[in-house]
Amino acid sequence: MKTRRTFLKAGVGAFAGAAGFLSSPRFAYSQVMVPNFFAGLVPSPPLTKFVDPVPIPSVHQPVGMATATAPGGAQVQAPQYQVTMMEFSQKMHRDLPPTRLWGYNGVFPGPSFEVRQGQPISVIYQNNLPAQHLLGYAIDPTLHGSEPGIPAVRTVVHLHGGRVLPESDGYPEAWFTPGNTQVGPYYTTQVYEYPNEQAATALWYHDHALGITRLNVMSGLAGYYFIRSDQEDALNLPKGAYEIPLVIQDKRYNADGSIFYPPQGFTPDHPIWISDYFGDVAVVNGKIYPFLQVEPKKYRFRMLNASNTRVFNLHLSSGTPFIQIGADQGFLPAPVTMQSLLLGGAERADVIIDFSGLDGQNILVTNDANIPFTPPPFGTPPDGVNTGPNEVMQFQVRKTNNNPDTSQIPTKLPSTPIDPSAAVFTRDIVMNEKSNLFMIPKILLVENRMWAEPVGTIPKAGSVEIWRFINAVFFAHPMHIHLANFNVLDRQPFDPFGYAATGTINFTGPVIPAAPNEMGAPKDTVIVNDSSVTRVLVKFDLPTTVNPKPGQRFRYVHHCHILEHEDNEMMRPYDIIA
């Protein structure tokens, strides 16, 4: 049976020019190849690697106190923060001119939040961006949410993974323009409340405006959000200078330092939109191919894949393993030792790397994830094309003092997996696409419905469900559920062609259990492999800051976290009902 990957492998060498491309429809399996081919016409300028140190993001400081609702519902005085979205310039590499960016409080990535479990905060979000969009040429008025008459410069902040009420969740249509002169149909407030009742974890905040999320995040609107707890403090993990956040992205740049984003697509249905974005350089904490000097000791790294599309599969050139202790929503049940670390879009990994005995070495962090991405056993090299970046950053191990490393790697971690026997319902979430005659996707769907269609997914508050993500699209998708915490159960390959013809799932291989670093791991985003059914166990807990009335509904969304996909229908609202 031929698949889209089969055609891709057969046709990789045929991209000698646009004429050859246009004359052969088989090369128009363009979820990856067409937009990436176009992006390749403007490669980033050659840049020397590992000449800039990794910047460490600053930390937000409160500007005062405000009344907020604490877990349990009590009104308390809580720290209040002010976060301003603004345009600025920042050096991304020693040899590039400064890059014009958008960011929170004038820096990319935005300053990190550092908060304590059970202690709420209030955040005022201000849109002080200019009247013209930084990447305005790439706004496609044929996409939902970007139709003519909708303001180009609009933002709304989503705390990714946050257990918050809908009015503080960053609903895609709750946007507001500079100076709040225009607001979206779901707008309620610029003052968000975060109760922080979750376990210790690393969340992140980013823009979520309907139809232009891909452009706002590409422009720089992203940052980390750490929740700390007494349980975490008691673990004696590496901390302070030995705990480092790493926000990883792939991008392209023009010679003048500006971000390159393709100005047009390849389908008349959406003439500007591209279905995927792939950069050719790695950016870590706002620097291209940086280095980090470390001591020969244990370090804790909080890793985030903040890319628009790319999956990273990371390795250390020294052969040193990653010891993963946490995932998107908190700690694993126990540490997992791995030679490679797979991160789909929006996934986070809490890992320890022990540099003991490596004094004097320079260690590369490398990436070998091809595109289109499907991990083994669903896809094996040479599946897809390696477009780079093959190297991400460098660790320079240098002994600077004789202070002993007293941190520890615990054998057990404070994590409580969801009980599978608590599941009350199994829900199928179908992922598919509508394509034109050349099989170029014009719409990518989840639930087989458009964004604006009536809500059909209505889980009960406090319930546990099994969601089966049925991926009939020939591409791995990182699927994200707002509010919810879930555990990955398993994956199983099926025949997507037969499914398209009959609507029946015919499995083509055995059930594959969740990866060791997924088993029992608290997640909010999962890689759903192409031509597979991925099952997750989802718990729908509302914040305890609310005492809902029977029948009351709370509106959230779930979507693909390939930002180009969620901007073109691969996102659906769902309601939690009390």
N, C-alpha and C positions, 0 to 999 in steps of 0.2 A: 504494500500500500504506500502510495506516495504521499508525502506530507509537505507542508510549506517549508519545513526545514530542509527536506530533500531537494526541493527546487533551489533553495538558497545556496546550499553547498555546491550544487551544480553550476550556479550562475555567478559565484563570487568573482571569478576571473574575467567575467565578460564586461565589467564596467570600464570599458576603454573610453567611452564618451557618451554624451547624452543621446546621440542618434541611436547607438546600439541599445541603450536602455529603453528608449521610447518605442523601438520597433519590436520589442519582445515582451508581451504581457506577462510572461512568467516571472520577470524581474520586478514586476509591480506588486509583489507581495510586500507592500510598502510599510507595514506597521513599523518596520525598522529601516529597511534599506533605502527607501526613497528619501525620507527626510534626512537621514544620516548622509546619504550621497550628496544631497544639496549642501548640508552643513560642511562637508568636506571640501567644498569649493573655496571656503575661506578658513584655512587652518590658522591656528594661533601662531604668532611669530616664534622662532626658535628661542628658547629661554634656558639659561644654565640652571641646573637643578641643585637644590640643597644649599642655597646661598643666603636664604632668609630664615631667621628663627621662627618657630611656631609662636604666634601671639596667644596669650592667655586671656580669654574674655573677661572684661570687668564685671562687677556685680552691682545690680540695681540697689539703690538705697532709698528707704521711704522718705517721703516729703512731709509726712504728718500722720495724724490718726483720723479714723473715720468709723462710723458705726457699721458693723457687718454682722452677718449671721454665722454663728459658730456651729460645728457639728452637734446635732441634737436640737438645734433651733433657737438657742439663746442669742439675744442681741448683745454684742460686746464691742468694745473699742479695739480696733485692729489697725495695724500699719497700713498706710495708704501710699501707693506709688503712682508716679506719673510717667507714662511712656509716650514719647513723641515720635511719630513717623516723619522723617525729613530726608531731604536730598543732601549729599555731601560727596567729597572725593576722598579716595583711600588708595594707598600704594599696595598693589597686589603682588608685585615682584620688583626686585631691585632694578631690573632693566626695562620695566614698563612705565610709561607715564601714569600718573594717578588715574584711577577708574572712577567715573561718576556712578554713584550708587544711591539706592534708597535703603534706609535702615532705621532701626529703633534707637532713639537717642543719639543718632549720628554716628553709628559704628556698625560694622559687619564682621562677624555675626553680632546680633544685639547683645547687650549685657545679660548675664545670667541672673535668674531669680534664685535666691537661697532662702527657703522657708522651712518651717517646722511642721511636722505632722500634728494635726488637730488645732493649729493656730491659723485662723482665716486671715486673708488680706483683701484689700480693695485696690483696684487698679483703674486709673483714669487713662484712657487711650485718646491721644490727640492726633489728628491728621493735619500735619503742616506741610504736606507735599506740594510741589508746584502744580500749576494748572495743566501742564503738558506731561503725558506719561513718558517715563524714561525709555520704554520700549513700545511706544504708541504705534509705530508702524506695523507691529506684529499683532495688534488687536484685530480680531476677525468679527465683523458685525453679523455674521451668519450663525454664530454660536449662541446658545442659550445664555442669557444674562448680559450679553454684549451687543444687543440689538441697537439699531439707530435710535438716538435719543437718550441712551443710558450713558451717564458720565464716564469718561475714560479713567479718571483718577478716583478710584473708590477702594476702600480697604475695610476689612473686618478681621479681628485677631482671633484665631483658634488656639486654645491651649490643648495641644495634641496629647490625648490620653487622660485629660483632666476629667474628674468626676464632678461636674458642675451642672447647674440648672441651665435650661435652654437659653435664657437671656444672657448668659455669660459664656456660651459655648462657641460663639463665632459662626452663627448660621450663615450660609453663603449669601443669602439675600438680606442680611442685617447690616449691609455696608453703609458707610458714610463718606462724604467727600470732604476736601479741605475746608476747614471752618464750619463743618456740619451744615453747609448750605443746602445739601440734598442728602436724602437717606433712602435706603432700600425698603421694600414692602414689609420686611420682617424686623426692621430696626426697632429697638427698645431703649438702649442706653449706651453711653460711652464709658460708664462706670461698671466694671465687672467685679464680681465677688468670687474668690477662689477659696473654698472651705478647707482644702488641704487635709482631708480626712483619709487619704489613701496611704498605703504603706510607702516606706522610703523608696524613691525611684527617681529616674531622670525622664522628665517630660520635655517637650519643646513647644515653643509658641511660634506661629507663622501666620502669614496672611491667608485668607480663605474666601476672597471675593469671587462670586459666581462668574465664570467665564474668563477670568484673567488671573486665577491663582498662579498659573505657570509663569506669568510675566512678573507678578509682584514678588514671588519668592526668588525668581532668577535675579531680580533687581537688588535683593539683599534683605528682605523682610523675614528674618528667622533668628531664633536664639534659644538657649537652653533654659530649663526650669527644673530645679532640683528640690525635692522634698526630702528632708532629713528626719530621722527618728531616733529615739533612745535605743531601740533594738539595733539599728545600724551602728550607733556609736559604740555599743558594747562588743562589736565584732573585732576590733583592733585591726581594721584594714588599713592599707596605706592611705595617708590623708595629708592635707596641707599641700606642700609643694610636690608631694608624691601622688596626688590625685589630679588628673588633668582631663578636661573635656576636649574632645576632638570632633568638630563638625566637618564632615567630609562631603565634598561635592565634585562634580566634573563640570567644566565650563569651556567656552571658547572666547578668545579675545582678539580684537583687531590690533593693528600695530600702534594705534594711538592710545591703547589701554582700555578702550571701551569694550563692553560685553558684546560678543557676536551672538545674535539670535536670528535664525533664518527669517527673511522678510516675506516669504511666500511659501505656499504649500503646493501640492500636486493633484488636487481634486477640485473640479469646478463647484462642487457642493459647498466646500469651505476653502476658498481660494488662498487664504492667508495661513490658516491653522496648519500646523504639522502634527503628526500623530505621536512623535517621540522626539526627544532632544538628547543628543549625545555630545558631550564636550570632549576635547582632546588633551586637556591638562587637568591635573588634580589640584584642588584647592582645599586646604585644611586651615580652619579658623581664620579664613580671609587671606591666606598666603598661598601662592602657587609653588608646589613642590618644596615645602619647607623642611627644615631639620629641627630636631629637638635634642638638646644635650641632656642626658640622664646619667645618674650614678649607677654603679653596679649593685642595684638593690631592687626590691619589688616596687612596682608602680601600678596604680589603679587608673585605667583609662575608661572614660565614659564616651563611647563611640556612637555617633549618629550619622546615618546616611541621609543627608538633606538634599540629594540630587533630585532633579525633575523626573528622570527616567531610570538612570543606570543602577544596576545591581553591582555591588562590589563583593568579590571573593578574595579576602586578604590573607597574605602569608608573610612570615618573617624570614628574611634571607639567611639568617643564622640557624634556622630550624627550631628556634625557641618556640614553645607552644603558647597559645592563648589559653588562659584559665578563666573561663566565663563563669561569673557568679550571679549575673542578673540579666534580665531581658527588659522589654518595653515597660512593664508595669511593676517591676520590683525584682526581688531576689529569686533565684532558682531554688529548688529544694536542696541541692548540693552542688558544689563546683563541678564543672565539666571541662576536661582538658582536651584541646583540639589543635591540630596543625594548621587549620584554616578557619577563617571566620567569614560567614556569609551574611551580608547585610542588604536586604531589599530596601527600596525607598521608604523612608520614615522609620525603619527599624532601628532600635538602639541595642547596644550590648555593653554590659558592665564587665570589663575584663581586667585581669591581673597579668602582667608580664614581669617575669623575674629576670633581671639583667645580671644577676650574680655570676661572677666568673667570666664576664664578657668585657672587662675593662679594656679600652683601646679599640674596640671594634666599631665599625660603622655598619648598622643593620638597616636594610631596606625593608619598607613595607610595600609589598607588591600586590598586584591585582591580576587575576587571570580569568575573570568572568567574561565570556563572550556574549555577543548579541546576535540573534534574539536569545534571551537567556532562558534556559531550562536546565536545571541541575540534574546530575545523575540520580537515579537510573533512567529518568525520563529523556534526558539528552546527554550525550557524551561527546567530548572533543573528538573530531573537529567541528561539532555542531556550531553553526553560526560563524561569526567573524570577530576576530579580536581587533577592536578599533582603538584600544588604549583608553585611558592612560594605564600603562603596565606597571608604573611605579607611582606611589602615592606620596611618601615622605621618607625621611631617614632619621633613625635614632643614632646619636653619637654617644657611646658609652665612655664616660670619663670619670675617674675617681677624683673627687674634689675634697673629701674629708674622711676621717676614720670613724665617724659616728656609726654605731651599730644599727642595723635594720631590725627593729623590734616588732614590726608588723607581722600579721599572721594570715594564712589562708585557712579559713575554718573548714571543718569536714561537713558540717551541716549549716544550713542557712534558714532564716525565718521566712518560710514560704508555706502557704496552705493552698494546694491545688483544689480546683473545683471538683466536687463529687459527681462522677458521671451518672450515678443512680438518681440524682436530683433532676435530671432532664425530663421535661414534661412534653416536649414537642420537637419534632425534626422538621426543619424548614429548608427548602431548596432555594438557593440563590444562583440563578443562571446568569452567566456572563457570556455575551455574544456581541456580534457586530453586524452592521449593515454596510455593504460595500457597493461600489459602482461596477460597471462592466469590466474594468481592469483590475478588479479585486483590491482597489485602494479603499481603505475604510473611510466612510463618511460619518458614521455614528458608531460609538462603542457603548454598549448597554449593560446594565446590571439590573436584575429582576425582569429583563426583557421589556422594560418600560422606560419611557422618557422621563426627564426630571420633573416636568410639570404635571404628570399624570397623578391621579389620586393615590394616596398612601394605601398600601396593601399589606405592609409588614407592621404588625401591632403586637409585640410581646407584652406580657404582663409584668408590672414592676415587681422586682424581687425574684422573678422566675429564672430558670435555667433552660436553655434550648440548645439543640445541636443544629448548627448551620452547616449545610453541605454546599460549598462553593463549587459549582459545576462550570468549569472553564472550557467553553467551546471556542475560544479565541486562541490563535496560534502564537501565544506569547505568555510568559509568566507575569502575573499581576500581583502587586502587593495590596491586599485588601485591608481596609481600615474601618473599624466600627467606632463611631463616636460614643463616648460615655462608658462603653462596656469593657469588661475584663474577660479574656477568654484563654482557654488552654487548647493547643493544637492536639488533635487526636491521631489522625492518620491521613494518608493520601493513597489514591488508587487510579491508575491510568485507564482511560476508556477511549472508544472510537468516536471522535467528534464528527466524522463524515456520516456514519450511521445515525448518530444522534440528530444531526441536522436534517436527515431524510425522514426519520421515523419518530423522533422525540423520545426514543428509548435508549437508556444507557446500557451499552454492552462493554463490560470491563475487559481489558486486554492484558491484565497482569494482576498479581496479588496485591493485597493491602500492604502498604509500607508504613510502619509506625512513624510517629513524629521523630525528628532527629533528637539525639541525646540532649542537646541544649534547648530543645523545645518541650520536652516531656515535663509536664507539670509547671512549665514556665508561665508566669502571668504576662499575657500579650495583649496588644491592641491592634497589631498589624501582622499579617501573615502572607508569605509568598505562596500564591496559588499557581502551581505549575500548569503549563499548557497541556491540554488534552487530559486533564485529571479532575478527580473529585477530591477536594480537600475538606475534611470535617474538623470543625472547631466546637468546643463546648463553651457556651457564652452565658455569663451571668449579668442580668440587667438590674443593677442596683442603682436607684436614684440617690442623690445626696441626702443625708439625714437632716439637712437644713430645711427641708420641706415636709409638711404633713399633708399629703395629697388627699383630696376627696375621692370617693369611689367613682370611677369612670373618667376622672381627669386625665388628660393626655399631655405628654411632654414630647416635643418635637426635636429629633436629632437627625443625623444623616449617616449613611455608610457609603463607601466609595472606593474606587481604585486610587492608590496614591501615586500612580504615574500622573503627574500634574496635567500633562497634555490630555490625558484620558478623562480625568474628572471634569476638565473644562469643556468636554464635548459629550455630555450625557451619561458618562459612566459613574453616576452618583445618584443616589435616591434618598429621599426623606423617609424616616420611619418614626412611628409614635410608640412610646411606652405608655401603657394605660394602667392606672392605679386600680 
